[in-house]
Amino acid sequence: MKEICILRTVSLHSTQGVVHIESVGYDPEDQTNIEYDARQLLEDLPSLYRMAQQSIKMQENYTTQRFVDFKKELAEDWKGKRGRQKK
């Protein structure tokens, strides 16, 4: 099974009982057409929503922690460089 990362949806439309999603990934060759059973998609939406919210929260926490660590690193680097320079 081939895995791709979907970067964005290019086209979204429906026909009788089917939702069609055309998307692209980071690689131009990763253009994908997905046909989703409409009823199954509706059943999956609450879980997909919760999982997306959880993933965004994890990403925000990771980014915040990176900046906290960076701030500490900068403080340590500048700690010994305060005051007058020794001759």
C-alpha positions in Angstrom: 0.0 0.0 0.0 1.3 3.4 -1.0 1.1 6.2 1.6 0.9 9.9 0.7 0.6 13.0 2.7 -2.4 15.1 1.5 -1.4 18.7 1.5 -4.7 20.2 0.3 -7.9 19.4 -1.4 -8.1 20.5 -5.0 -11.7 19.5 -5.9 -14.6 18.3 -3.8 -17.9 17.2 -5.2 -20.6 14.5 -4.8 -22.6 12.2 -7.0 -25.4 9.8 -5.8 -24.1 8.3 -2.6 -20.5 9.1 -3.2 -18.2 12.0 -2.2 -15.3 12.6 -4.6 -12.2 14.2 -3.2 -9.3 15.2 -5.4 -6.2 16.1 -3.5 -2.4 16.8 -3.9 0.5 16.0 -1.7 4.0 17.5 -1.4 5.2 15.6 -4.4 3.5 16.7 -7.7 3.0 13.0 -8.6 0.9 12.5 -5.5 -2.3 13.7 -7.0 -5.0 11.4 -5.6 -8.7 10.9 -6.3 -10.7 9.4 -3.4 -14.2 8.2 -3.7 -15.8 8.0 -0.3 -19.2 6.3 0.5 -21.3 9.3 1.7 -22.9 7.4 4.6 -19.6 6.1 5.8 -18.0 9.5 5.6 -20.8 11.0 7.7 -20.3 8.2 10.3 -16.5 8.9 10.4 -16.8 12.7 10.6 -17.0 13.0 14.4 -13.9 10.8 14.8 -12.1 12.6 12.1 -12.9 16.0 13.7 -11.7 14.9 17.1 -8.5 13.4 15.7 -7.8 16.5 13.7 -8.3 18.7 16.8 -6.0 16.4 18.8 -3.3 16.5 16.2 -3.5 20.3 16.0 -3.2 20.6 19.8 -0.2 18.3 19.8 1.5 20.4 17.0 0.8 23.6 19.0 2.3 22.1 22.2 5.4 20.9 20.3 5.9 24.3 18.7 5.5 26.1 22.0 8.0 23.8 23.7 10.5 24.4 20.9 10.3 28.1 21.5 10.6 27.7 25.3 13.7 25.5 24.8 15.1 28.1 22.4 14.5 30.9 24.9 16.3 29.0 27.6 19.2 28.3 25.2 19.5 32.0 24.3 19.4 32.9 27.9 22.3 30.5 28.7 24.3 31.7 25.7 24.0 35.4 26.8 24.3 34.7 30.5 28.1 34.8 30.5 28.3 37.7 28.1 26.8 40.4 30.3 28.8 43.2 31.9 32.1 44.7 30.9 34.5 42.7 28.8 37.6 41.6 30.5 40.8 43.1 29.2 
